[in-house]
């Protein structure tokens, strides 16, 4: 770095998780120890905040608030799904990012997000190099989908995994009690392209009677015939059926299964518009198996469920944030922090580094050997992989009113220095 | 009682809750102290198990399992929604109940359920009197809907209230972070006729910025025009909207609001079949307000969420179970245990008694003064009423695998003595 002290910026991107604030906390607490870092600014609502020069000064937040981020779900700095215009087509967006960085003497960019964010960070970094603007870009992995390449798993996943497995267990007990009336329950979880979240619910099935009895992931080709036959088999054996399904179900060609695919579905749906995958399965089950089915859709609640988050996940998320700052101080650039699992039976996890570009271009799906031959549940190998990630209960603060206390940042605005862009 | 010792039966009915097992635990632990009670039997799957003579002997369960019921959601004995044939039309079902009771020398009937169950218990009791069969019937209140008459509130409600309020808070934080993309979130909760569950989410709104911003209950007449205007107002003020809605929305005539009611809805829906109320609201919001909306439907997970249940609720549920046995020992009959709130600012709750008939015929909705004038949120009076019920976090056991440990009863069958009935 040219100067002794330069400013840093932290931004959060994409779908929030229970622990992305913990990663930010790791950045802030580690940055506070670094003499080379002056002020730490935050982008309000991710890269959108950078484009809008909507920044706030994290240095003015109380230490207790920063510490409270470890126990606060979602993205306290604000996030976005804003996609920058392509670097090839037009430099405008990326130029603007560097203009804003330069205006505030920002030389460190810590970006917590998924593969799109790593792509952005990489491109910003490359453009900075072209312009001769000294900048260090370090990515921090974040996604409940757990589908990032180059890392053993992603911060955010352990918590959603623990929560959805618990939900499968609890709603499963409900079905156990009321199966003479509500014989089948479907739990719809997130995961349009990768089945990691659905897979995690498989951990709840400690015995064959336990829910879930069937788990469908996008990685295993779905057919309506097989599905109906699966449900009939479980119903015959147990007199009840508990199913978990990810948002995305795909056929053998990788196409999303929709209402007009397959004979059962065609018959059942007619011209009906559906509420979602779970609703689609319900209609087919009631028509073809002849048992009453109902469904739950956890939606955004699953990725925000701090009240029963994984302590392992919270700690690793913090570790990734702190590691990002340490790496930057050591002169590392254009990398994402990864989680590296030690070999052997005892779970141990440290951090590593991956090229931003490799993460941006990659995707990690549930491997076939984590899914059983039938394509309707997880294997022991999968249990061994996911199991350690959900261990430990993250502490939260509960108020006198019986509800969690989550912090809010003050978000003291940084004075704008540039003309309005968007 | 004619004899020094007679048997008791316990049954659970209707939709499970997080704490109905705690009530059963109260019955069993109190009954164990009573010299007048011999064996305690359980009906497998509620009154259906009685009709089928599908009983099991609770005396053979381990004490640790019984104690574990306090920390186990749903109905461990099994529940049902089986409706007995009317007493006026045909005695058959009720005669069968008494035949099964007589065959097993059952003289105490403890029935945990809602108003239908209290109706059943009352009718069984009256028929027993006609037949000269000595029987004591005591009801134990249970319902997440909190709509039972004669009791201040219902065991089961405090836990669902704590959980849905937490869910509103957490999904609300998700919306806070991603409002530039997903501007509106709808949380659909249970409650087709009574808005108590939706009302509880109002507790999460500690400040005007906090979710939920709008809460719709069946007790406040719903119109599409007003709804769209509400959403527009919140969006204008905060740039985001978090809505909670019960399953049931009713117009001023008490009719359920459907897709073809009201001009906005008519335009928006065409011939579309809907996934539920939340989906219906989403379609109207996107069309009329022009902001993206998404929704979560907690379904059965809300009534089974032992992992963040109210300690107050768990204790009161246990207290109701124990009080049922104590009352029976004192010669009380044909009554349901009620929860009685002491007057004054400090919350204190004891048990009382109500006629089974009065509970069977009653229903308790959210009073108008608990809903604001706009009909879109709760009042301070409502907060004061619900607030104490969600206090305290019920302890659960979490296994080494990071997931809750919930008990299962062994359910050792009692030998059948009668011919098959159904």
Interface residues (C-beta under 8 A of the other chain):
Chain A: X12 X15 X16 X45 X48 X72 X73 X74 X75 X76 X78 X79 X80 X81 X82 X162 X165 X166 X167 X169 X170 X171 X173 X174 X175 X176 X177 X178 X180 X181 X182 X185 X187 X203 X204 X206 X271 X272 X273 X274 X275 X276 X279 X294 X295 X296 X297 X298 X299 X300 X301 X303 X304 X305 X306 X307 X308 X310 X312 X387 X390 X391 X392 X393 X398 X400 X401 X402 X403 X404 X406
Chain B: X12 X15 X16 X45 X48 X72 X73 X74 X75 X76 X78 X79 X80 X81 X82 X162 X165 X166 X167 X169 X170 X171 X173 X174 X175 X176 X177 X178 X180 X181 X182 X185 X187 X203 X204 X206 X271 X272 X273 X274 X275 X276 X279 X294 X295 X296 X297 X298 X299 X300 X301 X303 X304 X305 X306 X307 X308 X310 X312 X387 X390 X391 X392 X393 X398 X400 X401 X402 X403 X404 X406
